[in-house]
Amino acid sequence: MAQAQYRLRVTAGPDEGQCFDLGYDSYTVGRAEDAEIRIRESQSPRRRFAVVWSEETESHWLDVWSHTNPVHLNDRRCADDERHPLMEGDLIRIGGTELLYERIPSEDEKRIRIKARLENAPGENRVALTTKDRTHSIEIPPKEEGSGSSANGGELLFLALATCYCNDVYREAAKRGIGVERVEVEVEGDFGAEGEPARNISYHVRVVADAPEAAIRELLAYTDTVAEVQNTLRVGRRVALNRIEVSVD
């Protein structure tokens, strides 16, 4: 069977953030244990509607059969036993749960290109950061004496770990409906002789959030497993010097 090209992504409700890939098949949606797509919406009947692949139109359709609680497609309430063709961007609403019908991004679309550029001369230090063609700058002063940046590479590496974890806490908390008020991350480790990699890298975090302690601890533990910069160091990616330019005065 060909790879799925579309999915339902939960954009609101208890399951916010979850995605359900849709192949060339039929999928019942509801809170029944045998539903192909299970949602925790309390107002949902055990089975409420289905997403069905049509060979004739080569597209997915929404089959509605709920006779108790309404199903909305975009801003329109669906009548019982109605069938509607689905188009990219359609929003299905069930009580407080919303599911977006969307195309699954390709691997190229998922890839986020990031660049960091540093220009330094005595008394001058410029930093430009680019993500997906969006460039901004941060201020890091030059050394007070001599050449170079006042912030060394080890400090910036540890700052990258702290920043990645901080941002990912907010991202993962939003998926769980947890309100985070404050995040503090401190990273430390040891560097040895010139050319040696860092050792004993560790970090600790303090979070103020509106949720039970157990839920917050689970959030923080999970975030550690999906923090991209942490995972980059853990697998030891190759760093290549691929171009050298020299200007002679």
C-alpha positions as CSV (number, residue, x, y, z in Angstrom):
1,M,0.0,0.0,0.0
2,A,1.3,3.5,-0.8
3,Q,2.4,5.7,2.0
4,A,-0.3,7.9,3.6
5,Q,-0.4,11.4,2.3
6,Y,-3.0,12.9,4.6
7,R,-3.7,12.9,8.3
8,L,-6.0,14.3,11.0
9,R,-4.2,16.5,13.5
10,V,-5.9,17.4,16.7
11,T,-5.7,21.2,17.1
12,A,-7.9,21.5,20.2
13,G,-9.2,19.3,22.9
14,P,-7.8,16.7,25.3
15,D,-5.7,15.0,22.6
16,E,-4.3,18.3,21.2
17,G,-1.1,17.6,19.2
18,Q,-1.8,14.0,18.3
19,C,-1.8,13.1,14.6
20,F,-3.5,10.2,12.9
21,D,-2.2,9.2,9.4
22,L,-4.9,8.3,6.9
23,G,-4.3,5.6,4.3
24,Y,-6.5,4.2,1.6
25,D,-9.1,2.8,4.1
26,S,-12.0,3.6,6.4
27,Y,-11.4,4.9,9.9
28,T,-14.1,5.2,12.6
29,V,-13.6,8.1,15.0
30,G,-14.8,8.2,18.6
31,R,-14.0,7.0,22.1
32,A,-14.9,3.3,21.6
33,E,-12.0,1.0,22.3
34,D,-12.3,-0.5,18.8
35,A,-12.4,2.8,17.0
36,E,-9.5,3.2,14.5
37,I,-9.0,6.8,15.7
38,R,-9.7,7.1,19.4
39,I,-10.3,10.5,21.0
40,R,-11.0,11.4,24.6
41,E,-13.7,14.0,23.9
42,S,-16.3,13.5,26.7
43,Q,-19.2,14.6,24.6
44,S,-18.4,12.2,21.8
45,P,-20.5,9.0,21.4
46,R,-18.6,5.8,21.2
47,R,-18.6,6.1,17.4
48,R,-19.5,9.3,15.8
49,F,-18.2,9.5,12.3
50,A,-15.8,7.9,9.9
51,V,-13.2,9.1,7.4
52,V,-13.5,6.9,4.3
53,W,-11.3,6.6,1.2
54,S,-13.1,6.6,-2.1
55,E,-11.5,4.8,-5.0
56,E,-13.9,6.5,-7.4
57,T,-12.9,10.1,-6.4
58,E,-9.5,9.2,-5.1
59,S,-10.1,11.3,-2.0
60,H,-11.2,11.0,1.6
61,W,-14.9,11.6,2.6
62,L,-16.4,12.4,6.0
63,D,-19.3,10.0,6.9
64,V,-21.5,11.4,9.7
65,W,-23.9,9.1,11.6
66,S,-24.1,10.6,15.0
67,H,-27.8,11.0,16.1
68,T,-27.1,12.6,19.5
69,N,-24.3,15.2,19.3
70,P,-23.5,17.5,16.4
71,V,-20.5,17.2,14.1
72,H,-19.3,20.4,12.4
73,L,-17.3,20.6,9.2
74,N,-15.7,24.0,9.2
75,D,-18.5,26.3,10.3
76,R,-21.3,24.1,9.0
77,R,-23.2,21.6,11.2
78,C,-23.5,18.3,9.5
79,A,-26.8,16.5,9.3
80,D,-27.1,12.9,10.4
81,D,-26.1,10.3,7.8
82,E,-24.5,13.0,5.6
83,R,-21.4,12.4,3.5
84,H,-18.9,15.2,2.7
85,P,-15.8,15.3,0.5
86,L,-12.7,16.4,2.6
87,M,-10.3,19.0,1.3
88,E,-7.0,20.1,2.7
89,G,-7.5,22.6,5.5
90,D,-11.0,21.3,6.5
91,L,-11.7,21.4,10.2
92,I,-13.9,18.8,11.9
93,R,-15.3,19.8,15.3
94,I,-16.7,17.4,17.9
95,G,-17.6,19.1,21.1
96,G,-14.4,20.8,22.3
97,T,-12.2,18.7,20.0
98,E,-11.1,19.9,16.6
99,L,-9.3,17.8,14.0
100,L,-7.6,19.4,11.0
101,Y,-7.5,17.4,7.7
102,E,-4.1,18.2,6.2
103,R,-1.4,16.8,3.9
104,I,1.5,15.1,5.6
105,P,4.6,17.2,5.0
106,S,7.3,15.6,2.9
107,E,10.8,15.0,4.4
108,D,12.1,18.1,2.7
109,E,9.3,20.2,4.1
110,K,10.0,18.8,7.6
111,R,13.7,19.7,7.4
112,I,14.5,23.0,9.1
113,R,17.6,24.7,7.8
114,I,19.5,26.7,10.4
115,K,22.6,28.8,10.0
116,A,24.7,30.8,12.5
117,R,27.2,33.4,11.2
118,L,29.9,35.1,13.2
119,E,32.0,38.1,12.1
120,N,34.8,39.2,14.4
121,A,37.6,41.7,14.4
122,P,39.3,43.7,17.2
123,G,36.5,45.6,18.9
124,E,33.8,44.1,16.7
125,N,31.6,41.0,17.1
126,R,28.5,40.4,15.0
127,V,26.2,37.4,15.3
128,A,23.5,36.5,12.7
129,L,21.1,33.6,13.2
130,T,18.9,32.2,10.4
131,T,16.1,29.6,10.6
132,K,14.1,28.9,7.4
133,D,15.4,32.1,5.7
134,R,14.4,34.3,8.7
135,T,17.4,36.1,10.0
136,H,17.9,37.9,13.3
137,S,20.8,39.0,15.4
138,I,21.8,38.7,19.1
139,E,24.3,40.9,20.8
140,I,27.5,39.3,22.1
141,P,30.2,41.9,22.8
142,P,33.8,41.3,21.6
143,K,36.5,40.7,24.1
144,E,37.6,43.8,26.0
145,E,41.2,43.1,25.1
146,G,42.5,41.3,22.0
147,S,40.4,39.6,19.4
148,G,37.5,37.1,19.7
149,S,34.0,36.9,21.3
150,S,33.4,37.6,25.0
151,A,31.3,34.4,25.1
152,N,33.3,31.3,24.4
153,G,32.2,28.3,22.4
154,G,31.6,26.1,25.5
155,E,29.3,28.7,27.0
156,L,27.3,29.0,23.8
157,L,27.1,25.3,23.4
158,F,25.6,25.0,26.9
159,L,23.3,27.9,26.2
160,A,22.1,26.0,23.1
161,L,21.2,23.0,25.3
162,A,19.4,25.3,27.8
163,T,17.6,27.2,25.1
164,C,16.5,24.1,23.2
165,Y,15.1,22.4,26.3
166,C,13.3,25.6,27.4
167,N,11.6,26.1,24.1
168,D,10.7,22.4,23.9
169,V,9.1,22.5,27.4
170,Y,6.7,25.2,26.2
171,R,6.0,23.3,23.0
172,E,5.3,19.9,24.7
173,A,3.3,21.6,27.5
174,A,1.0,23.2,24.9
175,K,0.2,19.8,23.4
176,R,-0.9,18.6,26.9
177,G,-2.8,21.7,27.7
178,I,-0.4,22.6,30.5
179,G,0.1,26.3,31.2
180,V,3.8,27.0,31.9
181,E,4.6,30.3,33.7
182,R,8.4,30.1,34.0
183,V,11.3,27.9,32.9
184,E,14.8,28.0,34.3
185,V,17.5,25.7,32.9
186,E,21.2,25.5,34.0
187,V,23.7,23.5,32.1
188,E,27.2,22.7,33.3
189,G,30.2,20.6,32.3
190,D,34.0,20.4,32.1
191,F,36.4,21.2,29.3
192,G,40.0,20.0,29.5
193,A,43.1,20.6,27.4
194,E,43.0,22.3,24.0
195,G,41.1,20.1,21.4
196,E,39.5,17.9,24.0
197,P,35.7,17.4,24.0
198,A,33.6,18.4,27.0
199,R,32.8,15.9,29.7
200,N,30.3,15.5,32.5
201,I,27.6,17.6,30.8
202,S,24.5,17.8,32.9
203,Y,21.6,20.1,33.4
204,H,18.8,20.8,35.8
205,V,15.5,22.5,35.3
206,R,13.0,24.4,37.4
207,V,9.5,25.0,36.1
208,V,6.5,26.8,37.4
209,A,3.3,25.4,35.8
210,D,-0.4,25.1,36.4
211,A,-0.7,21.3,36.6
212,P,-0.4,18.4,39.1
213,E,3.3,17.7,40.0
214,A,3.2,14.2,38.5
215,A,2.1,15.7,35.1
216,I,4.8,18.3,35.2
217,R,7.5,15.8,36.0
218,E,6.3,13.5,33.2
219,L,6.4,16.5,30.8
220,L,9.9,17.4,31.8
221,A,11.2,13.8,31.5
222,Y,9.6,13.5,28.1
223,T,11.0,16.8,26.8
224,D,14.5,15.5,27.6
225,T,13.9,12.7,25.1
226,V,12.8,15.0,22.3
227,A,15.1,18.0,22.8
228,E,16.9,18.2,19.4
229,V,20.2,19.7,20.5
230,Q,20.5,17.3,23.4
231,N,19.9,14.4,20.9
232,T,22.4,15.8,18.4
233,L,25.1,15.6,21.0
234,R,24.0,12.2,22.3
235,V,24.4,10.5,18.9
236,G,27.6,12.3,18.0
237,R,26.9,13.9,14.6
238,R,29.8,14.6,12.3
239,V,30.9,18.2,11.9
240,A,32.6,19.0,8.6
241,L,34.8,21.9,7.6
242,N,33.7,22.1,3.9
243,R,35.1,25.4,2.7
244,I,38.1,27.7,3.5
245,E,38.5,31.3,2.2
246,V,41.7,33.3,2.8
247,S,42.3,37.0,2.2
248,V,45.9,38.3,2.4
249,D,46.5,41.9,3.2
